[in-house]
Amino acid sequence: MTARLVSRLCAVGWALTALGCADGDMPPATSVVDPTAELLGGDTTVYVLGRDAFAQPAANLKGDRRDDFFDGNSLFNRNWVTAPASTTSIDGLGPLFNARSCSSCHFKDGRGRPPLSEDEALSSMLLRVSVPGVSEHGGPNPEPSYGDQLNPLAILGVPGEGDPRVVTSLIEGSYDDGTAYELSEPHYELGELPHGELAEGSMLSPRVAPQMIGLGLLEAIDAEALLARADPEDADGDGISGRPNYVWDEASQSVVLGRFGWKANQPSLAQQSAGAFLGDIGITSTLFSAQNCSAEQPECQAATDGGEPELDDERLKEVVYYSGLLGVPARRDLHEPEALQGEQLFRRVGCTSCHVETIHTGKLEELPELSEQVIHPYTDLLLHDLGDALADGRPDYEADGNEWRTPPLWGIGLFQTVNRHTRYLHDGRARSIEEAVLWHGGEAAASQAAFVALSAPERSQLLRFLDTL
């Protein structure tokens, strides 16, 4: 038994005493606090809780394998430059792009946000765009002039793809106890489109950059374990019908289970990374070798590139290795009575139907740090209908316009510390965890209604629990 586990077991007695002496509204001490619940990322869990909480190597990453991690970290944070340049290893930016480096959107490996005012440009979020129909392999059908993602930035001599802005309005509501609340609803305006207006029927989908922690662990979960939780026809009648998304895998040239991205539209960390290099920075790779220029963009097509490919396989592998082995911060205040009460409420209102607490990773010979871990990501990685209010109306492979992948909740209480904001959901509309819960509809409508029916102290307890993750 490790020293860490011994210390957690010794704390259980204190926790039970604290529960027994608490206010009468607190639940009786009938459930022992699991000391391993603190280890959200299993043996990869780290205990750095400041601004660099998301930027740590997995705790069990040792020796030369840590050196490879920091090689990937260097490339993740490096700014790409326009070709041709003397620094040939990092030239080839654009021609169209949203950012100059991975860390521009994933600052400190954390989470992006929408603009905080109508005058601020999009910096760590983007707009997907498509038209009705599907692409060659069943994915979204790119808009004819602007492709599948708007890139407002461009290198010299190439026009950027417009000036998107976010305008918000407020929606008023109230809890069952009469307490009022407001929700911030975003709307999107597209100005200065250089190739004309979007095609008729175009669909926009805003996406903020998600945090990077635990991605390798999510990839290490066996597909069978994820599919075992799927219930597309709601056979058990609980109102929850999680569905897998099956997407195109460039490496294997086949359709496989998706697990990354806001709609589970990417099958692997390698393809997610290569796709972001192309879509966000304009950097080609073996997986995505064609520049992101439509037939309506001659200046983009004529621009000088940084080689073929601009990101070779070895450097892509370094970034994937780095991204997959970022440690998950530990759960805080594991034995705090208010948080423990909130945890029980989280389960009682039904949140764990989608935000699954505990999953086991499979066996990986090449990545022993991620192999056979007991983790607490609070996700099932499946698609769920969250209602019309959160819908983007844009299909993505088998995900329809109302469906979103359940996002992991580990790290959710550290966004303010790491990224100096508390913006949640796929488009960052929610200004707090509380607002994020209130926006839930569709399959989550019953849980949202149960949350609205809680007393003010109970709501505070549930939110306090989430803040410890």
Secondary structure, 3 states (H helix, E strand, C coil): CCHHHHHHHHHHHHHHHHHHCCCCCCCCCCCCCCHHHHCCCHHHCECCCCCCCCCCECCCCCCHHHHHHHHHHHHHHCCCECCCCCCHHHECCCCEECCCCHHHHCHHHCCCCCCCCCCCCCCCEEEEEEEEEECCCCCEEEECCCECECCCEECCCCCCCCEEEEEEEEEEEECCCCCEEEEEEEEEEEECCCCCCCCCCCEEEEEECCCCCCHHHHHCCCHHHHHCCCCCCCCCCCCCCCECCEEEECCCCEEEECCECCCCCECCHHHHHHHHHHHHHCCCCCCCCCCCCCCCCHHHHHCCCCCCCCCCHHHHHHHHHHHHCECCECCCCCCCHHHHHHHHHHHHCCHHHCCCCCEECCCCCCCHHHCCCEECCCCCCCEEECCHHHCCCCCECCECCCEEECCCCCCHHHHHHHHCCCCECCCCCECCHHHHHHHCCHHHHHHHHHHHHCCHHHHHHHHHHHHCC
